[in-house]
Each structure stands twice: as structure tokens, then as C-alpha cells.
Amino acid sequence: MGHSHSHDHSHHHGSSNKSALKWAFFLISTYMIVEVIGGIMTNSLALLSDAGHMLSDAAALGLSYVALTFGQRAASSKKTYGYKRFEILAAFINGITLMAISVYIFFEAYQRLINPPEVISGGMLIISILGLVVNIVAAFILMRGDKDENLNVRSAFLHVIGDMLGSVGAIIAALFIMFFGWNLADPIASIIVAILIIISGYRVTRDSFHILMEGAPLNMDIQEVKNRLLSLDEVREVHDLHVWSITSDFPALSCHLVIDQDEDYQMVLSKAKKLLLDEFHLHHVTIQIDKEGGEDCSSEDHCN
């Protein structure tokens, strides 16, 4: 009977993620104030909805920064994985916030479709263009982070992309109002932005909920993992295979491998760990070896 852990996982992207989130937070927060004032002065829902989204951006970026800071805290006897899961909670909250804001924008846009108000298009255009520039810079900063692997950074990045699209919508609406006097362009632009926001929010919420529910990593075929372990000459059976994510860029695996009585379990452990690391990038693995004909671990009490 053999048992082994491997958990040499390192968060080498942590510092770049934190730096990106911090600078994007300051940039978005500062311009959000400008956009709120501009939205009120020009009476533009497109600007105010964009400012509302910027408020959620600022909250999302701040929360994401705190989450990464917490996530790097050391594990303790009470929290054996540390605070890494806090990142996923932050991403989940961000996703819910995105969807809630989009619902509010839909409601406000409906009111304005019924009774289109006068909008000061010149001021709206200037503020929208400045907002677009700010969002492009913020998105560029976040792209330097690990957005493809880290769900928390990705959720913050999607906030900023949605806000960038909001600025584009506000610019187009301002041009329509300026040249054609079409005030309906303002709420219509808001509705288009709200649709884009709710799609982003749904995706982030879905992915973070999947991780919170201990779902298998979306980019990993569990049957393929099992087949590759069975391809090892010494392995007769693979059972109680579990693959889950501690956080978005930290997958983990546990399983039982059944081998013949005369096999060297340490050698099998080494081969299995190397296979999982090389082919599936699994750093944190727990493997128990059961020798065929010996003690069989099949109940949940023994296997987890």
C-alpha cells in the first residue's frame, strides 16, 4: 500500500496580477467620478450606465486585488489550502454584480424609450471618447496579467471590456443625437451594452460556480486522464479518481491505482506523477497505491 502527495505548485503570476489590478483600479476609479458628473450634466443614460458599470469595475478590481492578496496567505491548520478559494468567491460576486447592473440598465432604458429626454450630445461625445481611452489603457494593463489562467483576473478584464464597449456605444449614440437629433439612440446604446454585460456576467458566474461546486477543470478530459494512467504497464485499475480546482489556476487530483503484488509501488508513484505533470500540468496530486489481492479501498470513508 503506497500513498503520495505532490504539491510544488507556484503562483509565479501572482505579483504581475496584483500590480495590473492595482493600477487598473486607480485608473477606473478616477475616471468613474468624471463620468458620473458628465452623465448628470449631459442627461445621458448611456454615460450614466457606463459610469455605473465603471463603479462595478472599480469594485471588481478592488475585490480582485484583495482576493489575490488573501490568496497568497499561507495555509493554516484550520484552512489547509490557505485562502486561494477566496479568488473564486470574488469572481462569483463580480459575475453576479455584472448581471444585476445590466438588469438596472434595462429598466432605465425602458423608461427612456417611452419618454426620450433631451441629451447634450457634445459633452456626451467628449466624455465618451475619454472613457474609451481610459478603458483601453486599463484593458492593456490587465492583459499583462494572467487573464487566460486566472478566473479572477479574467472577470475583472471582462468588466473593463464591457465598459469599453459601453464607451463605444455612448460615442455612437452621441453622434446620432448630434447629427440627426435622434435621442432614442441614448437608451438603445444602453440596451446593447446591457446585453453584452449580462453575457459576460453569466460566463464568469457559471465558471466560478463550477469551481465552487468542485467541478472538474473545463479544459481537462477526465476519461483521458484515467486512460493515460491505465496505459502504465504496472497499473491494473484506476478508481476513486477525482479532479477539481482549488482556484482557477490550481487543479488538483486524487485517485487509487491498483497494481500487482510484486510491483514496486514507489516506482509506480513516480511514473504516475511524472505522467500527470507532463501531460496534464497537474502539480498537486494525491495517489494511493492498492496492491491487487490486498486491502481494497472502495468506500468513500477510506478514499477521500
N, C-alpha and C positions, 0 to 999 in steps of 0.2 A: 504494500500500500504506500503510495507516494503522494506528496502534496507540495505544491509550489506556488509562490506569488511572484509576479514581475510587475513593478510599478515605477519605472525610471522615467515617467513622463515629465517633460519640462515645458513650461509656458514661456518659450523664448519670444513670443509675440506680445507678452503682457505689457511691457513698457511702451512699445510703439502704439498699442491700442489705447492706453491711458493718455498718452500725450495727444493723440489725434482727437480723442473725445473731449479732452480739456480745452483745446484751442477752438474746436468747433462749437463747444458750449458757450464760450465767451463771445464768439463772433455772432452766433444766432441770437443770444440773449440781448446783446446790444442793439441789433437791428430790429428785433421784435418790438422794442419800445417805439422806434421811429415809425414802424408800420402801423402800430395801433393808433398813434397820433394822426398819421396820414390818412388812415381809413376813416377816422371820425371826421376829420376836416373835409375830406372829399365826398363823404357819404357813400363809400364804395363797399358793398358786401364782399366783392372779390378780394379786396385788400384786407378787410377785417377777418374774413375766413382764412386768408393766408397768414394773417397775424395770429389767429387762433391756432393754426397749425404750427406756426413758429413757437408759440407758447408750449405746445406739446413737444416740439423738437427740443426746446431748452430743458424741459422736464425729463424727456427721454435721455438726452445726452448726459444730464447731471446724474440721473439714476443709473445709467450705464457706467459712468465713471466710478460712482460709489460701489456698484456691483463688482467691477473689476478689482477695485481696491480691497473689498471684502474677500473676494475670491482668492486673493493671493495670501490671505492669512493662513497660518499654519493649522494643521489638523490638531484636534484635542481628543481626550478620552471620551468626551460627550459628542463631539462632531468629528467622526473618524475620517471623513472626506473633506474636512475644513468647511469653507463657505462657498465652494465652487458652484453649487446649485443656485446660489443667490443670483448669478448671472441670468439663469433661465427664468427665474421669477421676474426679474427686471424686464426681460424681453417679452414675457407674457403680459405684464402690465402695460408695456408700450403698445403692444398689439391691440389690447382692449381699448386703450386711450384713443388710438387712431380711429377705430370703428365708432366710438362714441362721438368724437368730433365730427366725423362725416355725417352722422345722423342729425346733429345740430345744424350743420351747414345746409342739409337737405330741407330742414324745416324753415330756416330763414330764407332760403332761395324761393321756396314755395310762396311765402308771404310777398316777396318782391315780384314774383311773376304775376301775381294777381294785381298788385299796385306798384308798377315800376317807379322808383323815385328818381329825382334829378341827381346826377353824379358829375363832379368836377373832374372831367377827363384828363386835363393837362397835368394836374397834380398826381392823379392816379397813375398816369403813364410814367412819370419821373420816378415815383416811389417803387413802382413795379420793376422797372429796369434796374434800379439799385438793389432791390430784393433779389433779383435773378443773379446779379453779380455776387452778392453775399452768399447765396446758396451754392453757386458753382464753386466758390472758394472753399466753403465748408465741406462739400462733397469730395473735392480734391484732397482735402486734409484727411477725411475718413477713409479714402481709398488707400492711403498709406498704411492704414491699419489692416488687421487680418479679417476683413469682412466676409471672405468666402468660407472660412472655417468657423469663425466665432459668431454664433447666432445673435448675441447681444450687440456686437458692433454692427452686424448686418441690419438689425432692427432700427438702430439709430441712423444708419446710412439710408434706409428706405424712408424714414421720416424726412430726411433732407431732400431726397429725390422727389418725393411727393410735394414738398414745399417748393422746389424748383419748378415743377410743373404748374403749381399754383401761381407762381410769378409769371410764367409764360401765358397762362390763361388770363391773368389780370392785364397783361400788356395788350393782348389781342382784343380783350373787351374794351380797354381804354381807347384803342384805335377805332373800333367800331362806333363807340359813342362820339368820339371826336369828329370823325368824318361823315358819319351817317345819322348821328343823333339817336342811335338805337340803344336806349337804356336797358332793354331786356338782355343785352349782351353781358351785363354785370352778373345777374343771377344765373344765367346759363353757364358762364365760365365757372361760377362757384359749384354748380352741379357736376360739371365734368371733373373738376378737381376732387370733389367729394367721392365720386365713383372710383377714381384712381387711389385715393386714400384708403377707402374701405377694402379694396383688393389687397393692398399692401398689408393692412392691419390683419386681415383674415389669414394671410400666409404666415405671418410672424406668429400669430396666436396659435395656429394649427401646429406649426413646427415645435414651438416651445411646449405646448400641451403634450405633444407626442413624447418629448423627452421627460417631462414631469411624470408621465404615466409609465415610465421605464420601457418605452418602445425601443425596438431595435433601430440602430442608426439607419437613416433613409438611404444612404449610399452604400449599404452593405447587404449582400445576399447571404442570409444565414444558412440556407441549404448548401451554398457553395463553400462556406466555412466548414460545415460538417463534412462535406465530401472530400475537401482537401485534407482534413485531419484523418479521415478514413483511408486516404491514399498512402499514409505512412505504413510501411510494411509491418511494423510491430503492433499496430492498433487493430483490435478486433471489433470494438464497438465504441460509439460515442453517444453518451446520453446526458440528460440534465444540462443541455447546452443553453446558456443564457448570454445574450449580448445586449448591452444597454449603454446609455451615455450618462456620465456623471454631470457633464455640461457639454455644450455643443462641440467642443474640440477635444473631448476627453472620453473616448469609448472604452468600455471595459467588457471582459469576458470571463465566464466561469464554466467549467464542464468537467465531466468524468470520462476518462479514457480507460477502456478495458484492454489489457494485454495478457499474453501467455505467462504462465508461472515462471518460466525460465528467462524472461526478458529482463534487461537492466532498466529499471524504471527511471533512473537519473538520466540515462541516455535518451529515453523516450521523451522525458520532460524537456530536455534541451532542444531536441529536434522539433517538438511541437511548438515551443515558444519562439524558436527561430522562424518557423513557417508562418506563424501568426503575425510576427513583427514584420517580416519581409514582404508578405503578400497582402496583408490587411491593415498594416500600420497599427496593430494592437499592442500598446505598451503595457497596459495594466491587465494582466491575465491571472486567473487562479485555476490551476489544473490539479485534479485529484486522480491518481492512478489506482485502478482496481485490477487486481490480478485475477484472471479467469479461473473460476472454481473456488475462489476465496470469498472474502466478505463482499457482499453486493450492497452498494448504497443506492437504494431506489426510492426511499421515501423523502418527502420534502424536508423533514426534520434533519436528515443527515446531509442533504445535498446543497443546502443554501448556507 
